[in-house]
């Protein structure tokens, strides 16, 4: 298991929670998702979100528009 502080923090969008800044990543090793430790902008809450639930925020300067929805089944849902 490793805990990595991000410097600078990374602006993310956490599904169901909103935009925030990820200030750390937890890696539990093989067969586990990375966990993004994120402070949500609107509420100040700290959420630990698994990798499939986070997306990079839009960045016009870098040419990154809103990401398309994931082409796979949501985390925890079996694909048909």
C-alpha positions as CSV (number, residue, x, y, z in Angstrom):
1,X,0.0,0.0,0.0
2,X,1.3,3.5,-0.8
3,X,0.0,7.0,-0.1
4,X,1.2,9.7,-2.5
5,X,0.7,13.4,-1.9
6,X,0.0,15.2,-5.1
7,X,1.9,18.5,-5.5
8,X,0.3,20.4,-7.2
9,X,-3.2,19.0,-6.6
10,X,-5.1,17.7,-9.6
11,X,-8.5,19.2,-10.6
12,X,-11.0,16.3,-10.9
13,X,-14.7,15.7,-11.2
14,X,-15.9,13.0,-8.8
15,X,-19.1,11.2,-10.1
16,X,-22.0,12.2,-8.0
17,X,-20.1,14.6,-5.8
18,X,-18.9,17.4,-8.1
19,X,-15.6,19.2,-8.9
20,X,-12.7,19.2,-6.5
21,X,-9.0,19.0,-6.1
22,X,-7.3,15.6,-5.6
23,X,-4.4,16.1,-3.1
24,X,-3.4,12.5,-2.7
25,X,-3.7,9.0,-4.3
26,X,-3.8,5.7,-2.4
27,X,-2.6,2.6,-4.1
28,X,-3.5,-0.7,-2.5
29,X,-1.6,-2.7,-5.1
30,X,-2.6,-5.2,-7.8
31,X,-6.3,-5.9,-8.5
32,X,-7.4,-2.7,-6.7
33,X,-8.4,0.6,-8.2
34,X,-6.4,3.7,-7.3
35,X,-8.2,5.8,-4.7
36,X,-8.2,9.6,-5.3
37,X,-8.4,11.6,-2.1
38,X,-10.3,14.7,-3.2
39,X,-11.6,17.9,-1.5
40,X,-14.9,18.8,-3.1
41,X,-15.1,22.5,-4.1
42,X,-18.8,23.2,-3.3
43,X,-19.0,21.4,0.1
44,X,-15.5,21.2,1.4
45,X,-16.0,17.4,2.0
46,X,-13.2,15.0,1.5
47,X,-14.0,11.9,-0.5
48,X,-11.9,8.9,-1.4
49,X,-13.1,7.9,-4.8
50,X,-12.1,4.8,-6.8
51,X,-10.5,5.4,-10.2
52,X,-13.6,4.6,-12.3
53,X,-15.6,7.3,-10.5
54,X,-13.2,10.2,-11.3
55,X,-12.6,12.2,-14.5
56,X,-10.2,15.1,-15.2
57,X,-11.8,18.5,-15.3
58,X,-12.1,20.4,-18.5
59,X,-9.0,22.5,-19.4
60,X,-9.4,24.8,-22.4
61,X,-5.7,25.8,-22.4
62,X,-4.7,22.1,-22.8
63,X,-7.4,21.4,-25.4
64,X,-9.2,19.0,-23.0
65,X,-12.9,19.2,-23.5
66,X,-15.5,17.3,-21.4
67,X,-14.7,13.6,-21.4
68,X,-17.1,11.2,-23.1
69,X,-18.9,8.7,-20.8
70,X,-17.0,5.5,-20.1
71,X,-17.6,2.8,-22.8
72,X,-17.8,0.1,-20.1
73,X,-20.2,-0.9,-17.4
74,X,-20.1,1.3,-14.2
75,X,-18.0,0.1,-11.3
76,X,-19.7,-2.8,-9.5
77,X,-22.2,-3.5,-12.3
78,X,-21.8,-6.7,-14.4
79,X,-21.7,-6.1,-18.2
80,X,-24.2,-8.1,-20.2
